[in-house]
């Protein structure tokens, strides 16, 4: 199976670099796996496709401002993980300005490069805490072609975000309003979306790709609700990856936490999820492979082509797809 099998051409003007004023105003492409059909709806129609005993499972991670610039503007830091109050694991650029022992200043705080990893990440120790609310920026996906704006602090966040720790938003959840969520049976998991979400699949053969690891948690209340549901509707690929990880490791959904590097591509046997709401994904990405595993590659590629013809809005701030 080749990575190029999951490629498609997208007109640049279909990339949604700004959100709609109304979260729930997005369009929704409905893909029916049993019939092999594609339908066009609005996100507000979602309740029409749910049964009384369905359960929506959403990722309640909260995006943190993890992108920082040095005081002189010459260097950029993306905090990948916080190892202690003053110790960060980071992606940096340009790398030549972050050699071992080099200093960097953010908001007057002094950081020292203590370690340079083989994968290019740096371990940076600070002399005092950096004020992330004042100096941090949201790490918006590169395809938006812009830096974050004040409105992104609220809009690039789900209305139910609670557990701080993600670098990127679980974007399928961005469509929900409090009013819509209140009328639908739902439960939460947590998966902190990491920097790996920006990493492309670089291997020619799909099977040779190695996924990044992300921390997840399934609360006891969620496991109990899932046990009583007739169908689990995963809201976003992060919720799906969490549930399928737990189902594989334990045979069912149980209260647990840990790290997952699960890679879902065609041939994967799903154990926990019966339907998926997701946004549109980048060509040749691991998430294109995930939705192709769930719905079949041919059907997904046909659905994407129809979405392009119908001028859907793509990616994080774009429209969504419901796979039944």
C-alpha positions in Angstrom: 0.0 0.0 0.0 1.5 3.3 -1.1 1.2 6.7 0.5 0.5 8.1 -3.0 -2.7 6.1 -3.0 -4.2 8.6 -0.6 -3.3 11.8 -2.6 -5.7 14.2 -4.2 -5.5 17.8 -5.6 -7.2 20.6 -3.7 -7.7 24.1 -5.1 -6.0 26.4 -2.6 -9.1 28.6 -2.4 -11.0 25.8 -0.7 -8.7 25.8 2.4 -10.6 27.5 5.2 -8.2 29.9 6.8 -10.9 31.7 8.8 -13.9 30.2 10.7 -17.5 30.8 9.9 -19.3 33.3 12.3 -21.6 30.5 13.4 -20.0 27.3 14.5 -22.9 25.1 13.5 -23.3 26.7 10.0 -20.9 24.3 8.4 -21.9 21.9 5.6 -21.8 18.2 6.3 -21.1 15.5 3.7 -22.8 12.3 4.7 -21.1 9.0 3.6 -23.1 5.8 3.9 -20.8 2.8 4.0 -23.5 0.3 3.5 -24.9 1.9 0.4 -21.7 3.5 -0.9 -23.5 6.8 -1.3 -22.7 10.4 -0.6 -25.2 13.0 0.5 -25.1 16.8 1.1 -26.4 18.2 4.4 -25.7 20.9 7.0 -24.1 20.1 10.3 -27.2 21.2 12.1 -28.9 18.1 10.6 -26.7 15.8 12.6 -29.5 14.8 15.1 -31.5 13.4 12.1 -28.8 10.7 11.6 -28.7 9.5 15.2 -30.7 6.8 16.9 -32.1 7.2 20.5 -29.4 4.9 22.0 -26.4 6.4 20.1 -23.7 8.0 22.2 -21.4 10.8 20.9 -17.8 10.6 22.3 -15.9 13.8 22.2 -12.3 14.8 23.0 -12.3 17.5 25.7 -8.7 18.4 25.3 -7.9 22.1 25.5 -5.5 23.8 23.1 -2.7 25.7 24.9 -0.6 28.6 23.4 2.5 26.5 22.7 4.2 28.6 20.1 6.8 31.2 21.3 9.1 33.7 19.6 12.4 35.0 21.1 12.4 38.6 22.2 14.5 39.6 19.2 12.1 37.8 16.9 14.8 35.7 15.3 13.8 32.3 16.8 10.7 30.2 17.1 9.9 27.6 19.7 7.0 25.0 19.6 6.6 23.4 23.0 5.9 19.7 22.5 5.9 18.7 26.1 6.3 20.2 29.6 8.6 17.9 31.6 8.6 20.2 34.7 7.7 23.8 35.7 10.9 25.1 34.0 11.8 22.3 31.5 10.3 22.1 28.0 10.8 19.6 25.1 10.5 21.7 22.0 10.7 21.8 18.2 12.7 24.9 17.1 13.7 26.9 14.1 16.2 27.8 12.9 18.1 24.8 14.4 21.5 26.4 14.1 20.5 29.0 16.7 19.5 26.3 19.2 22.8 24.4 19.6 23.8 22.8 22.9 24.3 25.5 25.5 22.8 28.3 23.4 20.6 30.8 25.2 17.2 32.1 24.1 15.1 34.9 25.8 11.3 34.9 25.8 9.5 37.7 27.8 12.8 38.3 29.6 13.0 34.7 30.7 16.3 33.0 29.9 16.2 29.5 28.4 19.2 27.3 28.0 19.4 24.4 25.4 20.4 21.4 27.6 19.9 18.6 25.0 19.7 18.2 21.3 17.8 15.0 20.2 18.4 13.0 17.1 15.0 14.0 15.8 15.8 17.7 16.1 13.9 18.4 19.3 15.5 20.4 22.0 15.3 20.3 25.8 15.2 23.9 27.1 15.5 24.8 30.8 14.2 28.2 31.9 15.4 30.4 34.8 11.8 31.2 35.7 8.3 30.5 34.3 7.4 31.9 30.9 4.0 33.7 30.9 2.3 31.6 28.2 -0.9 33.7 28.2 1.1 36.8 27.5 3.9 35.5 25.2 2.4 32.3 23.8 0.6 31.9 20.5 -1.6 29.2 19.2 0.2 27.0 16.7 -2.3 27.2 13.9 -1.7 24.7 11.1 0.7 25.9 8.4 -1.9 25.6 5.6 -3.9 28.5 7.1 -1.1 30.7 5.8 -1.4 33.2 8.7 -0.5 33.7 12.3 -3.0 33.4 15.1 -5.3 36.3 15.9 -7.1 37.2 19.1 -10.4 35.6 18.0 -8.6 32.2 17.5 -8.2 31.9 21.3 -11.9 31.2 21.5 -12.7 29.9 18.0 -9.8 27.4 17.7 -11.2 25.7 20.8 -14.2 23.4 21.3 -17.0 24.8 23.5 -16.4 21.8 25.9 -12.6 22.0 26.1 -11.4 21.4 29.6 -8.2 19.4 29.9 -5.3 21.7 28.9 -2.5 20.1 27.0 -3.1 20.0 23.2 -1.1 21.8 20.6 -3.8 21.4 17.9 -7.6 21.4 18.2 -9.7 18.3 17.7 -11.3 20.0 14.8 -14.5 17.9 14.3 -15.6 19.2 17.7 -15.3 22.9 16.6 -18.8 22.7 14.9 -20.7 22.1 18.2 -22.5 24.8 20.1 -23.5 24.4 23.7 -27.2 24.2 22.6 -26.6 21.4 20.2 -24.5 19.4 22.5 -27.1 19.7 25.3 -29.7 17.9 23.2 -27.5 14.9 22.3 -26.3 12.0 24.5 -22.6 12.4 24.9 -19.5 11.5 26.9 -15.9 12.7 26.9 -12.4 11.2 26.5 -9.2 13.2 26.5 -6.4 12.9 23.9 -3.8 15.7 23.9 -3.2 16.4 20.2 0.5 16.7 19.7 3.0 18.2 17.3 2.9 14.9 15.3 -0.4 16.0 13.8 1.6 18.4 11.6 4.1 15.7 10.5 3.5 14.3 7.0 3.8 10.6 6.1 7.3 10.5 4.5 7.6 6.8 3.8 6.7 5.5 0.3 5.0 2.4 1.8 2.2 3.1 4.3 3.1 0.2 6.6 6.6 1.7 7.2 5.2 4.9 8.8 5.6 5.3 12.5 3.0 7.3 14.4 3.8 9.8 17.1 2.7 9.1 20.7 -0.1 11.0 22.4 -1.5 10.8 26.0 -5.1 9.8 26.5 -7.6 9.1 29.2 -11.0 7.4 29.4 -13.0 8.3 32.5 -15.1 5.7 34.3 -18.3 7.6 33.5 -17.5 7.4 29.8 -16.8 3.7 29.9 -20.1 3.1 31.7 -22.1 5.1 29.1 -20.4 3.3 26.2 -21.3 -0.1 27.7 -25.0 0.9 27.6 -24.9 2.5 24.1 -26.1 0.7 20.9 -23.6 2.7 18.8 -20.7 4.9 19.5 -20.3 7.9 17.3 -16.7 9.2 17.5 -16.5 13.0 17.2 -13.1 13.3 15.5 -10.2 11.0 14.7 -8.7 11.6 18.1 -11.7 10.2 19.9 -11.7 7.3 17.5 -8.0 6.6 18.0 -8.5 6.7 21.8 -11.4 4.3 21.8 -9.8 1.8 19.4 -6.6 1.8 21.4 -8.5 0.9 24.6 -10.7 -1.7 22.8 -7.6 -3.4 21.4 -5.7 -3.5 24.6 -8.6 -4.4 26.9 -11.2 -6.1 24.7 -13.7 -3.4 25.6 -13.8 0.2 26.7 -12.6 0.5 30.3 -11.5 3.4 32.5 -7.8 3.9 31.7 -5.1 6.3 30.6 -1.8 6.0 28.9 0.0 6.8 25.6 -1.1 5.7 22.2 0.8 5.5 18.9 -2.0 3.6 17.1 -1.8 3.8 13.3 -5.1 3.1 11.6 -5.0 2.4 7.9 -6.9 0.1 5.5 -7.1 -3.4 6.8 -7.6 -2.2 10.4 -10.4 -4.1 12.3 -12.6 -1.6 14.2 -13.8 -2.8 17.6 -15.4 0.2 19.3 -16.7 2.9 16.9 -19.8 2.6 14.7 -19.9 6.1 13.1 -17.5 9.0 12.7 -17.8 12.7 12.4 -14.6 14.3 11.1 -13.3 17.2 9.1 -11.5 16.9 5.7 -7.9 15.9 5.9 -4.6 16.6 4.1 -3.6 14.5 1.1 -1.4 11.5 1.9 -1.8 12.1 5.7 -2.3 9.4 8.3 -5.8 10.8 8.9 -6.7 10.2 5.2 -5.6 6.7 5.8 -7.7 6.4 8.9 -11.0 7.5 7.2 -10.2 5.3 4.3 -9.8 2.4 6.7 -13.2 3.1 8.1 -15.2 3.8 4.9 -13.0 2.2 2.2 -10.5 4.0 0.1 -12.5 4.2 -3.1 -15.6 5.6 -1.4 -13.5 8.2 0.5 -11.7 9.3 -2.6 -15.0 9.6 -4.4 -16.5 11.6 -1.5 -13.5 14.0 -1.5 -13.8 14.6 -5.2 -17.5 15.4 -4.8 -16.7 17.7 -1.9 -14.2 19.6 -4.1 -16.7 19.8 -6.9 -19.4 21.2 -4.5 -16.9 23.7 -3.1 -16.8 22.5 0.5 -14.4 24.3 2.9 -11.5 22.1 3.9 -9.3 21.4 7.0 -9.4 22.8 10.5 -11.9 25.6 10.1 -13.7 23.9 7.3 -16.8 21.7 6.8 -17.3 18.2 8.1 -18.1 14.7 7.0 -20.3 12.1 8.8 -19.4 8.5 8.0 -22.2 6.1 8.9 
